[in-house]
Amino acid sequence: HGDTFDHFASIVAIFMWLKVLGIIKALNQPIATFVLLLSTIFTEVLFRAFLGVLSIIVVMFGHAFYLILGDGKSNKYCVDDEGATELTFGTMTCTVQSLYLMVLGKLDAPVAFADSHLAGGLFVAYSFLVVIVLLNILIAIVGDTYD
């Protein structure tokens, strides 16, 4: 019962602070311009299907990494929601989490892929596709929205 209330309260808190931003936006023109820019960028990113394409690519490479490194083939670990430690590529959830952390630069790729040359090659392809191509497309979307 307590967790459900806490989860609901956290969502309500986010909406409350968005409402505060709306009130401040009405009082200050520079903040209003900035908030309008952020909301336009957010809708552009969603409606231009950028997040959908990014999600499909992460799941696509996640499936490939899971098939190569899953089921105990890798000795790296991740932490799930309950705090339990699992193999980084042991489950599909941990694999997708690891790929997300790769985008943020949090995974030590040479150690994680030391046992598989194919996984190393997939990491290079994933890094190139997501970090270089898709993030530059995101920057272009933001720049186009700003103009």
ABEGO torsion letter per residue (X at the ends): XAAAAAAAAAAAAAAAAAAAAAAAAAABAAAAAAAAAAAAAAAAAAAAGAAAAAAAAAAAAAAAAAAAABGGABABBBBBAAGBBBBAAABAAAAAAAAAAAAAGABBAAAAAAABAAAAAAAAAAAAAAAAAAAAAAAAAAAAAAX
